């Protein structure tokens, strides 16, 4: 007579967070926390069905002291330029669309990075891999402000998770959020 092993119930699919797997999202959170020192940032959740994979946030608008930046439109325009160029270079439209989803996050993070540089932040970076079809985002290792070290490597790694959670909290149950200028929640998340 054959003996059967007792069947273990299949574990439910759980949210798996691999710290460096989604560094674009963590880096976006760090840059948004830095920008919130200077202005108000309007975010929305992307239209996605992903429940287990953390998604990046769509930055709609950044209001700095005397300037309002329609950030989402700038990112979308740049993404469309890249799609048009890829299609003219012979890439299939469906493949170009797939690349655009990845590039949209990279464009957004790189633009946030540029704004932070203009506001006086400086970063030491670690090069990331670049594929032939997507843009590269360099990884932030240290953050300086006014020539003084603000966050070292360990603090950067630790703070990114806190910032991501703080931003998620600001959404509550809604699809949009406004990160207020000098948000105490984000400042505490950034500086620990």
Backbone as ProteinMPNN parsed JSONL, in Angstrom:
{"seq_chain_A": "XXXXXXXXXXXXXXXXXXXXXXXXXXXXXXXXXXXXXXXXXXXXXXXXXXXXXXXXXXXXXXXXXXXXXXXXXXXXXXXXXXXXXXXXXXXXXXXXXXXXXXXXXXXXXXXXXXXXXXXXXXXXXXXXXXXXXXXXXXXXXXXXXXXXXXXXXXXXXXXXXXXXXXXXXXXXXXXXXXXXXXXXXXXXXXXX", "coords_chain_A": {"N_chain_A": [[0.837, -1.182, 0.0], [0.524, 2.158, -0.819], [1.93, 5.025, 0.674], [0.837, 8.267, 1.252], [2.158, 11.522, 1.26], [1.291, 13.954, 3.654], [-0.714, 16.595, 2.526], [0.382, 19.848, 2.269], [-1.102, 22.951, 2.826], [-1.208, 25.324, 0.197], [0.782, 28.173, 0.454], [-0.585, 31.423, 0.732], [-0.218, 33.915, -1.724], [2.091, 36.27, -0.912], [3.052, 39.633, -0.245], [6.141, 40.35, -1.465], [9.034, 41.835, -0.604], [11.899, 42.882, -1.986], [14.672, 44.412, -1.072], [16.576, 45.832, -2.829], [15.474, 45.367, -5.237], [13.434, 47.023, -6.23], [14.598, 49.589, -6.538], [14.197, 51.96, -7.873], [11.728, 52.952, -7.051], [12.204, 53.316, -4.342], [14.226, 55.198, -4.495], [12.853, 57.271, -5.726], [11.136, 57.918, -3.626], [12.956, 58.899, -1.704], [13.94, 61.194, -3.056], [11.568, 62.67, -3.327], [11.03, 63.186, -0.638], [13.187, 64.876, -0.032], [12.637, 67.021, -1.777], [10.295, 67.943, -0.658], [11.037, 69.679, 1.316], [11.161, 72.124, 0.177], [8.815, 72.661, -1.199], [5.383, 72.004, -2.219], [4.038, 68.886, -3.152], [2.152, 67.163, -5.474], [0.735, 64.049, -5.753], [-0.28, 61.001, -7.419], [-1.758, 57.742, -7.534], [-0.745, 55.22, -9.826], [-2.725, 53.867, -12.546], [-3.13, 50.727, -12.062], [-3.155, 47.17, -11.76], [-1.621, 45.869, -10.032], [-1.037, 44.351, -6.996], [0.717, 43.211, -5.293], [3.229, 43.971, -5.953], [5.182, 46.727, -5.315], [4.375, 49.917, -6.56], [5.487, 52.759, -8.464], [4.95, 56.226, -7.754], [2.905, 58.616, -9.395], [3.987, 61.727, -10.134], [2.233, 64.544, -10.134], [2.265, 67.381, -9.892], [4.583, 69.898, -8.93], [5.063, 72.348, -6.628], [7.101, 74.877, -6.158], [8.446, 77.456, -4.215], [8.112, 80.018, -6.044], [7.23, 78.878, -8.353], [5.303, 76.735, -10.365], [5.346, 73.45, -11.408], [4.287, 71.469, -13.981], [4.599, 68.498, -13.708], [3.858, 65.839, -14.476], [3.018, 66.136, -17.128], [5.392, 66.976, -18.37], [6.99, 64.665, -18.05], [5.455, 62.822, -19.484], [5.55, 63.941, -22.083], [8.307, 63.705, -22.669], [8.534, 60.923, -22.582], [6.902, 60.192, -24.75], [8.422, 61.258, -26.835], [10.618, 59.54, -26.772], [9.38, 57.087, -27.404], [8.49, 57.637, -30.019], [10.95, 58.005, -31.304], [12.093, 55.435, -30.966], [10.286, 53.859, -32.46], [10.671, 54.972, -34.988], [13.23, 54.09, -35.353], [12.845, 51.463, -35.907], [11.8, 49.737, -33.975], [9.227, 47.616, -32.791], [5.897, 48.857, -32.307], [4.471, 47.797, -30.052], [6.508, 46.82, -28.451], [7.957, 49.153, -28.015], [6.093, 50.526, -26.491], [6.071, 48.956, -24.192], [8.694, 49.388, -23.308], [8.414, 52.077, -22.76], [6.919, 52.196, -20.427], [8.75, 51.404, -18.485], [10.742, 53.304, -18.922], [9.371, 55.646, -18.263], [9.302, 55.761, -15.457], [12.041, 55.974, -14.97], [12.626, 58.413, -16.255], [11.088, 60.166, -14.714], [12.302, 59.887, -12.143], [14.913, 60.726, -12.735], [14.401, 63.394, -13.467], [13.413, 64.417, -11.039], [15.726, 64.14, -9.564], [17.382, 66.02, -10.902], [16.045, 68.408, -10.228], [16.439, 68.428, -7.467], [19.219, 68.766, -7.423], [19.377, 71.391, -8.432], [18.305, 72.724, -6.275], [20.265, 72.659, -4.377], [21.138, 70.269, -3.296], [23.489, 67.586, -3.214], [24.903, 64.603, -4.484], [26.498, 61.433, -3.904], [27.068, 58.853, -6.164], [26.223, 55.566, -7.374], [26.847, 53.692, -10.153], [24.306, 52.223, -12.125], [23.074, 49.297, -13.848], [22.473, 49.443, -17.351], [20.121, 48.78, -19.815], [19.855, 48.028, -23.318], [17.493, 49.08, -24.153], [16.311, 50.677, -22.231], [16.344, 53.512, -19.981], [18.895, 54.656, -17.698], [19.135, 54.737, -14.15], [21.051, 56.193, -11.786], [22.219, 55.004, -8.657], [21.636, 56.495, -5.558], [23.995, 57.082, -3.092], [25.055, 58.683, -1.015], [23.948, 61.71, 0.57], [24.316, 65.152, 0.301], [24.054, 68.458, 1.618], [24.339, 71.87, 1.194], [27.145, 71.579, 1.124], [27.585, 69.872, 3.267], [27.509, 66.692, 4.819], [24.501, 65.062, 4.723], [23.091, 62.615, 4.726], [24.522, 59.472, 5.238], [25.755, 56.407, 3.643], [24.517, 54.191, 4.961], [22.402, 55.462, 6.294], [20.978, 56.448, 4.087], [20.105, 54.065, 2.873], [18.468, 53.014, 4.924], [16.595, 55.086, 5.356], [15.099, 55.289, 3.006], [13.118, 53.301, 2.985], [11.507, 54.106, 5.108], [10.632, 56.564, 4.136], [9.165, 55.777, 1.889], [7.066, 54.385, 3.136], [5.95, 56.515, 4.596], [5.017, 58.141, 2.527], [3.148, 56.418, 1.37], [1.352, 56.332, 3.509], [0.38, 58.92, 3.41], [-1.437, 58.847, 1.352], [-3.603, 57.549, 2.384], [-6.734, 56.126, 2.036], [-7.196, 57.013, -0.443], [-6.714, 57.956, -3.954], [-5.002, 59.948, -4.529], [-2.559, 62.292, -3.283], [-1.25, 64.961, -1.317], [1.839, 66.145, -0.659], [2.821, 68.094, 1.808], [4.641, 71.196, 2.097], [7.625, 71.1, 3.962], [6.822, 68.815, 5.413], [6.254, 67.175, 8.39], [6.058, 64.45, 8.811], [7.448, 63.363, 6.58], [9.95, 64.576, 6.937], [10.767, 63.476, 9.378], [10.883, 60.809, 8.582], [12.929, 60.944, 6.72], [15.197, 61.877, 8.159], [15.253, 60.175, 10.268]], "CA_chain_A": [[0.0, 0.0, 0.0], [1.329, 3.372, -0.993], [1.62, 6.077, 1.639], [0.888, 9.614, 0.68], [2.584, 12.592, 2.156], [0.187, 14.88, 3.923], [-0.681, 17.793, 1.681], [0.505, 21.139, 2.935], [-1.851, 23.96, 2.063], [-0.341, 26.266, -0.505], [0.768, 29.484, 1.11], [-1.145, 32.499, -0.076], [0.809, 34.796, -2.28], [2.31, 37.41, -0.035], [3.873, 40.713, -0.789], [7.559, 40.07, -1.267], [9.832, 43.036, -0.839], [13.331, 42.689, -2.106], [15.118, 45.785, -0.886], [17.206, 46.506, -3.958], [14.757, 45.007, -6.452], [12.668, 48.164, -6.703], [15.32, 50.758, -6.049], [13.66, 53.168, -8.501], [10.648, 53.429, -6.197], [12.83, 53.797, -3.11], [14.952, 56.419, -4.827], [11.827, 58.284, -5.939], [10.673, 58.319, -2.294], [14.013, 59.726, -1.117], [13.968, 62.488, -3.744], [10.342, 63.392, -2.966], [11.205, 63.672, 0.738], [14.09, 66.031, -0.096], [11.931, 68.129, -2.434], [9.226, 68.466, 0.199], [11.582, 70.77, 2.127], [11.037, 73.375, -0.571], [7.521, 72.918, -1.814], [4.276, 71.073, -2.123], [4.093, 67.913, -4.243], [0.893, 66.452, -5.673], [0.977, 62.698, -6.275], [-1.417, 60.099, -7.582], [-1.397, 56.349, -7.769], [-0.952, 54.85, -11.228], [-3.788, 52.903, -12.817], [-2.501, 49.417, -12.192], [-3.82, 46.111, -11.013], [-0.611, 45.242, -9.178], [-1.344, 44.438, -5.577], [1.812, 42.666, -4.511], [4.473, 44.625, -6.345], [5.033, 48.155, -5.069], [4.459, 50.719, -7.778], [5.963, 54.12, -8.244], [3.884, 57.207, -7.705], [2.942, 59.587, -10.476], [4.1, 63.088, -9.613], [1.43, 65.414, -10.997], [2.664, 68.789, -9.848], [5.503, 70.332, -7.882], [4.96, 73.795, -6.417], [8.258, 75.406, -5.439], [8.332, 78.868, -3.878], [7.423, 80.895, -6.995], [7.103, 78.165, -9.615], [4.525, 75.501, -10.431], [5.843, 72.586, -12.477], [3.361, 70.415, -14.394], [5.594, 67.431, -13.813], [3.329, 64.68, -15.208], [3.02, 66.463, -18.556], [6.785, 66.957, -18.826], [7.421, 63.264, -18.13], [4.719, 62.193, -20.587], [6.102, 64.46, -23.344], [9.621, 63.09, -22.872], [8.294, 59.509, -22.873], [6.395, 60.114, -26.128], [9.563, 61.501, -27.725], [11.422, 58.313, -26.808], [8.606, 56.09, -28.154], [8.534, 58.027, -31.431], [12.298, 57.724, -31.811], [12.268, 53.986, -31.049], [9.5, 53.35, -33.589], [11.355, 55.397, -36.219], [14.445, 53.271, -35.461], [12.472, 50.108, -36.293], [11.276, 48.933, -32.866], [7.787, 47.403, -32.914], [5.147, 49.735, -31.396], [4.132, 47.133, -28.784], [7.742, 46.755, -27.661], [8.253, 50.534, -27.619], [5.157, 50.848, -25.413], [6.574, 48.257, -23.004], [9.877, 50.14, -22.864], [8.0, 53.388, -22.251], [6.479, 52.051, -19.039], [9.968, 51.38, -17.67], [11.416, 54.591, -19.086], [8.599, 56.701, -17.599], [9.79, 55.818, -14.076], [13.419, 56.482, -15.026], [12.565, 59.838, -16.601], [10.57, 60.865, -13.538], [13.318, 59.902, -11.087], [16.024, 61.575, -13.183], [13.976, 64.798, -13.393], [13.405, 64.766, -9.612], [17.143, 64.25, -9.226], [17.85, 67.307, -11.429], [15.454, 69.491, -9.428], [17.156, 68.416, -6.182], [20.531, 69.388, -7.663], [19.162, 72.836, -8.553], [17.961, 73.265, -4.961], [21.43, 72.668, -3.507], [21.537, 68.943, -2.836], [24.542, 66.946, -3.984], [24.834, 63.173, -4.213], [27.476, 60.491, -4.445], [26.253, 57.9, -6.904], [26.749, 54.282, -7.82], [26.281, 53.427, -11.475], [23.453, 51.044, -12.252], [23.136, 48.706, -15.179], [21.578, 50.016, -18.346], [19.875, 47.874, -20.926], [19.87, 48.75, -24.592], [16.19, 49.662, -24.451], [15.782, 51.494, -21.145], [17.227, 54.529, -19.421], [19.566, 54.26, -16.465], [19.022, 55.567, -12.955], [22.167, 55.936, -10.881], [21.771, 54.823, -7.277], [22.148, 57.477, -4.601], [24.652, 56.458, -1.942], [25.149, 59.678, 0.063], [23.278, 62.974, 0.271], [24.937, 66.342, 0.89], [23.305, 69.703, 1.47], [25.227, 72.99, 1.526], [28.482, 71.001, 1.295], [27.674, 69.078, 4.496], [26.89, 65.375, 4.69], [23.168, 64.987, 5.315], [22.824, 61.194, 4.938], [25.577, 58.575, 4.757], [25.245, 55.238, 2.907], [23.611, 53.406, 5.8], [21.204, 56.268, 6.513], [20.225, 56.492, 2.829], [19.433, 52.767, 2.717], [17.417, 52.87, 5.929], [15.562, 56.119, 5.259], [14.252, 55.117, 1.82], [11.956, 52.493, 3.337], [10.645, 54.947, 5.947], [10.018, 57.574, 3.271], [8.152, 55.099, 1.082], [5.918, 54.143, 4.014], [5.335, 57.81, 4.909], [4.278, 58.578, 1.336], [1.972, 55.545, 1.272], [0.416, 56.78, 4.546], [-0.24, 60.189, 3.02], [-2.545, 58.547, 0.445], [-4.757, 57.014, 3.106], [-7.48, 55.215, 1.158], [-7.456, 57.708, -1.698], [-5.847, 57.742, -5.112], [-4.074, 61.069, -4.675], [-2.041, 62.827, -2.022], [-0.451, 66.184, -1.402], [2.914, 66.206, 0.328], [2.936, 69.501, 2.177], [5.986, 71.734, 2.289], [8.163, 70.824, 5.301], [6.017, 67.778, 6.056], [6.916, 66.597, 9.561], [6.092, 63.007, 8.58], [8.545, 63.066, 5.654], [11.223, 64.999, 7.533], [11.119, 62.444, 10.362], [11.255, 59.601, 7.835], [14.212, 61.2, 6.066], [16.295, 62.042, 9.115], [15.189, 59.087, 11.254]], "C_chain_A": [[0.881, 1.245, 0.0], [0.924, 4.42, 0.04], [1.783, 7.432, 0.979], [1.373, 10.587, 1.735], [1.383, 13.482, 2.441], [0.371, 16.152, 3.086], [-0.597, 19.042, 2.548], [-0.327, 22.148, 2.147], [-0.872, 24.936, 1.409], [-0.381, 27.602, 0.219], [0.166, 30.514, 0.166], [-0.011, 33.375, -0.562], [0.911, 36.028, -1.396], [3.157, 38.441, -0.736], [5.327, 40.416, -0.452], [8.322, 41.344, -1.576], [11.292, 42.661, -0.858], [13.93, 44.086, -2.093], [15.697, 46.468, -2.115], [16.492, 46.229, -5.272], [14.057, 46.225, -7.057], [13.32, 49.473, -6.259], [14.822, 52.047, -6.69], [12.592, 53.795, -7.606], [11.213, 53.999, -4.899], [13.571, 55.105, -3.356], [13.969, 57.571, -5.067], [11.332, 58.811, -4.588], [11.679, 59.23, -1.606], [14.008, 61.122, -1.737], [12.721, 63.314, -3.429], [10.441, 63.956, -1.551], [12.121, 64.892, 0.767], [13.382, 67.241, -0.703], [10.857, 68.743, -1.546], [9.73, 69.54, 1.163], [11.265, 72.115, 1.485], [9.66, 73.652, -1.13], [6.524, 71.8, -1.601], [4.293, 70.166, -3.354], [2.764, 67.167, -4.293], [1.182, 65.135, -6.375], [-0.345, 62.001, -6.545], [-0.891, 58.693, -7.819], [-1.613, 56.044, -9.243], [-2.132, 53.89, -11.365], [-3.134, 51.556, -13.067], [-3.268, 48.407, -11.363], [-2.851, 45.418, -10.063], [-0.973, 45.447, -7.718], [-0.166, 44.017, -4.727], [3.145, 43.318, -4.83], [4.301, 46.114, -6.081], [5.207, 48.93, -6.371], [5.018, 52.089, -7.446], [4.75, 55.041, -8.223], [4.017, 58.127, -8.907], [2.962, 60.966, -9.829], [3.346, 63.984, -10.584], [2.002, 66.815, -11.067], [3.631, 69.019, -8.701], [5.394, 71.846, -7.803], [6.12, 74.238, -5.54], [8.081, 76.907, -5.318], [7.555, 79.712, -4.897], [7.122, 80.196, -8.318], [6.257, 76.904, -9.454], [4.994, 74.704, -11.635], [4.795, 71.51, -12.746], [4.204, 69.19, -14.737], [5.104, 66.261, -14.67], [3.349, 64.921, -16.71], [4.433, 66.443, -19.115], [7.293, 65.524, -19.009], [6.747, 62.575, -19.313], [5.253, 62.645, -21.944], [7.444, 63.809, -23.666], [9.473, 61.609, -23.233], [7.811, 59.328, -24.307], [7.506, 60.348, -27.138], [10.401, 60.23, -27.878], [10.7, 57.227, -27.607], [8.685, 56.38, -29.648], [9.887, 57.705, -32.037], [12.522, 56.223, -31.96], [11.522, 53.403, -32.251], [10.157, 53.74, -34.91], [12.662, 54.627, -36.428], [14.134, 51.802, -35.748], [11.977, 49.209, -35.177], [9.761, 48.806, -33.045], [7.058, 48.294, -31.911], [4.811, 49.087, -30.053], [5.35, 47.055, -27.86], [8.13, 48.15, -27.168], [7.35, 50.96, -26.467], [5.619, 50.206, -24.108], [7.791, 48.975, -22.435], [9.459, 51.458, -22.218], [7.546, 53.312, -20.806], [7.668, 52.058, -18.085], [10.653, 52.743, -17.721], [10.695, 55.725, -18.369], [9.068, 56.872, -16.153], [11.194, 56.418, -14.054], [13.45, 57.974, -15.316], [12.123, 60.641, -15.39], [11.633, 60.989, -12.45], [14.487, 60.801, -11.485], [15.656, 63.057, -13.143], [13.899, 65.273, -11.94], [14.828, 64.992, -9.116], [17.688, 65.614, -9.668], [17.31, 68.485, -10.622], [16.154, 69.576, -8.076], [18.536, 69.049, -6.322], [20.406, 70.904, -7.743], [18.88, 73.483, -7.206], [19.107, 73.187, -3.958], [21.833, 71.328, -2.924], [22.625, 68.419, -3.762], [24.558, 65.485, -3.569], [26.103, 62.466, -4.655], [26.642, 59.353, -5.008], [26.993, 56.607, -7.177], [26.058, 53.994, -9.149], [25.418, 52.17, -11.433], [23.562, 50.511, -13.67], [22.122, 49.372, -16.09], [21.374, 48.959, -19.416], [19.855, 48.701, -22.202], [18.563, 49.49, -24.838], [15.631, 50.56, -23.352], [16.829, 52.477, -20.64], [17.805, 54.047, -18.098], [19.262, 55.268, -15.359], [20.209, 55.214, -12.078], [21.637, 55.874, -9.452], [22.435, 55.844, -6.362], [22.754, 56.729, -3.421], [24.759, 57.406, -0.756], [24.469, 60.96, -0.401], [23.987, 64.09, 1.03], [24.01, 67.527, 0.678], [24.182, 70.831, 1.991], [26.617, 72.491, 1.913], [28.671, 70.23, 2.599], [26.941, 67.755, 4.282], [25.559, 65.364, 5.433], [22.821, 63.535, 5.669], [23.987, 60.366, 4.403], [24.935, 57.346, 4.103], [24.212, 54.451, 3.707], [22.303, 54.166, 6.013], [20.341, 56.354, 5.256], [19.441, 55.198, 2.663], [18.265, 52.625, 3.682], [16.277, 53.854, 5.707], [14.623, 55.909, 4.084], [12.993, 54.314, 2.137], [10.978, 53.306, 4.188], [9.919, 55.985, 5.101], [8.913, 56.969, 2.424], [6.897, 54.855, 1.912], [5.198, 55.445, 4.355], [4.507, 58.313, 3.728], [3.026, 57.724, 1.159], [0.912, 55.967, 2.29], [-0.314, 58.047, 4.124], [-1.399, 59.982, 2.045], [-3.797, 58.133, 1.208], [-5.439, 55.978, 2.234], [-7.741, 55.831, -0.206], [-6.47, 57.368, -2.795], [-4.878, 58.891, -5.336], [-3.668, 61.574, -3.299], [-1.286, 64.11, -2.306], [0.568, 66.129, -0.274], [3.155, 67.682, 0.614], [4.396, 69.914, 2.312], [6.392, 71.531, 3.748], [7.314, 69.829, 6.086], [6.814, 67.14, 7.195], [7.076, 65.09, 9.373], [7.263, 62.626, 7.674], [9.903, 63.456, 6.227], [11.699, 63.971, 8.563], [11.563, 61.157, 9.674], [12.64, 59.76, 7.22], [15.366, 61.174, 7.067], [16.276, 61.013, 10.245], [14.989, 59.597, 12.614]], "O_chain_A": [[1.858, 1.339, 0.743], [-0.261, 4.672, 0.257], [2.742, 7.689, 0.252], [1.047, 10.488, 2.917], [0.56, 13.729, 1.56], [1.471, 16.692, 2.97], [-1.413, 19.251, 3.445], [-0.253, 22.184, 0.919], [0.145, 25.314, 1.992], [-1.455, 28.101, 0.557], [0.386, 30.473, -1.044], [1.01, 33.544, 0.105], [-0.073, 36.733, -1.17], [3.878, 38.149, -1.691], [5.686, 40.251, 0.715], [8.256, 41.864, -2.689], [11.844, 42.182, 0.133], [13.708, 44.861, -3.024], [15.322, 47.604, -2.408], [16.856, 46.788, -6.307], [14.093, 46.423, -8.271], [12.669, 50.345, -5.681], [15.0, 53.123, -6.119], [12.556, 55.012, -7.424], [10.757, 55.036, -4.416], [13.544, 56.01, -2.522], [14.223, 58.705, -4.661], [11.133, 60.015, -4.428], [11.297, 60.226, -0.992], [14.064, 62.121, -1.019], [12.812, 64.532, -3.28], [9.989, 65.071, -1.292], [11.864, 65.841, 1.508], [13.514, 68.357, -0.201], [10.547, 69.928, -1.669], [8.922, 70.244, 1.769], [11.12, 73.123, 2.177], [9.369, 74.788, -1.502], [6.78, 70.811, -0.915], [4.536, 70.63, -4.468], [2.309, 66.613, -3.292], [1.79, 65.103, -7.445], [-1.383, 62.354, -5.985], [0.247, 58.487, -8.241], [-2.557, 56.55, -9.849], [-2.491, 53.191, -10.417], [-2.644, 51.286, -14.164], [-3.941, 48.753, -10.392], [-3.231, 44.478, -9.365], [-1.188, 46.571, -7.266], [-0.058, 44.418, -3.568], [4.088, 43.22, -4.046], [3.351, 46.712, -6.586], [6.084, 48.624, -7.178], [5.02, 52.516, -6.291], [3.656, 54.654, -8.634], [5.125, 58.383, -9.38], [2.06, 61.321, -9.071], [3.77, 64.164, -11.725], [2.201, 67.37, -12.148], [3.512, 68.411, -7.637], [5.606, 72.545, -8.794], [6.124, 74.004, -4.331], [7.605, 77.551, -6.253], [6.417, 80.088, -4.615], [6.792, 80.857, -9.303], [6.464, 76.113, -8.535], [5.036, 75.22, -12.752], [4.453, 70.733, -11.855], [4.476, 68.901, -15.902], [5.854, 65.747, -15.499], [3.661, 64.014, -17.482], [4.653, 65.945, -20.219], [7.946, 65.212, -20.005], [7.39, 61.834, -20.056], [5.395, 61.831, -22.857], [7.688, 63.409, -24.804], [10.2, 61.099, -24.086], [8.257, 58.417, -25.004], [7.533, 59.706, -28.188], [10.838, 59.892, -28.978], [11.326, 56.521, -28.397], [8.918, 55.475, -30.45], [9.967, 57.193, -33.154], [13.079, 55.778, -32.964], [12.055, 52.559, -32.971], [10.199, 52.94, -35.845], [13.146, 54.524, -37.555], [15.048, 50.981, -35.826], [11.754, 48.021, -35.408], [9.092, 49.774, -33.408], [7.532, 48.476, -30.79], [4.859, 49.755, -29.02], [5.232, 47.205, -26.644], [8.58, 48.307, -26.033], [7.789, 51.674, -25.566], [5.566, 50.83, -23.049], [7.904, 49.149, -21.221], [10.073, 51.904, -21.249], [7.757, 54.251, -20.038], [7.602, 52.648, -17.006], [11.088, 53.27, -16.697], [11.337, 56.671, -17.913], [9.216, 57.998, -15.677], [11.498, 57.268, -13.217], [14.211, 58.716, -14.696], [12.711, 61.675, -15.075], [11.839, 62.071, -11.9], [14.995, 61.557, -10.657], [16.501, 63.892, -12.821], [14.278, 66.405, -11.64], [15.095, 65.917, -8.348], [18.375, 66.286, -8.899], [18.032, 69.447, -10.363], [16.433, 70.672, -7.59], [18.974, 69.787, -5.439], [21.233, 71.626, -7.186], [19.18, 74.66, -7.009], [18.95, 73.603, -2.81], [22.776, 71.256, -2.136], [22.675, 68.766, -4.942], [24.257, 65.164, -2.419], [26.717, 62.843, -5.653], [25.645, 58.939, -4.416], [28.223, 56.564, -7.208], [24.832, 54.049, -9.248], [25.764, 51.183, -10.785], [24.07, 51.181, -14.569], [21.055, 49.806, -15.654], [22.325, 48.322, -19.868], [19.84, 49.931, -22.157], [18.521, 50.424, -25.639], [14.567, 51.152, -23.534], [18.03, 52.299, -20.844], [17.265, 53.141, -17.463], [19.149, 56.471, -15.596], [20.36, 54.062, -11.669], [20.716, 56.606, -9.089], [23.652, 56.026, -6.396], [22.118, 55.859, -2.826], [24.577, 56.988, 0.388], [24.417, 61.26, -1.594], [24.228, 63.99, 2.233], [23.276, 67.593, -0.308], [24.707, 70.754, 3.102], [27.19, 72.931, 2.91], [29.805, 69.962, 2.996], [25.889, 67.709, 3.646], [25.508, 65.629, 6.634], [22.324, 63.254, 6.76], [24.394, 60.532, 3.253], [23.71, 57.257, 4.019], [23.157, 54.09, 3.185], [21.222, 53.584, 5.925], [19.114, 56.335, 5.343], [18.25, 55.225, 2.35], [17.191, 52.165, 3.295], [15.11, 53.49, 5.856], [13.461, 56.309, 4.151], [11.919, 54.614, 1.616], [9.765, 53.206, 4.01], [8.738, 56.257, 5.318], [7.851, 57.568, 2.256], [5.785, 55.092, 1.441], [3.969, 55.477, 4.398], [3.416, 58.85, 3.917], [1.96, 58.247, 0.834], [-0.28, 55.965, 1.986], [-1.489, 58.228, 4.444], [-2.258, 60.855, 1.922], [-4.916, 58.339, 0.738], [-4.792, 55.052, 1.745], [-8.432, 55.239, -1.035], [-5.525, 56.604, -2.599], [-4.029, 58.826, -6.225], [-4.336, 61.321, -2.297], [-0.753, 64.311, -3.397], [0.215, 66.075, 0.904], [3.636, 68.422, -0.245], [5.268, 69.094, 2.602], [5.597, 71.764, 4.659], [7.116, 69.991, 7.29], [7.913, 66.628, 6.984], [8.107, 64.521, 9.731], [7.989, 61.675, 7.964], [10.891, 62.75, 6.027], [12.883, 63.637, 8.615], [12.498, 60.494, 10.121], [13.43, 58.816, 7.204], [16.385, 60.522, 6.838], [17.18, 60.987, 11.081], [14.913, 58.815, 13.561]]}, "name": "protein", "num_of_chains": 1, "seq": "XXXXXXXXXXXXXXXXXXXXXXXXXXXXXXXXXXXXXXXXXXXXXXXXXXXXXXXXXXXXXXXXXXXXXXXXXXXXXXXXXXXXXXXXXXXXXXXXXXXXXXXXXXXXXXXXXXXXXXXXXXXXXXXXXXXXXXXXXXXXXXXXXXXXXXXXXXXXXXXXXXXXXXXXXXXXXXXXXXXXXXXXXXXXXXXX"}
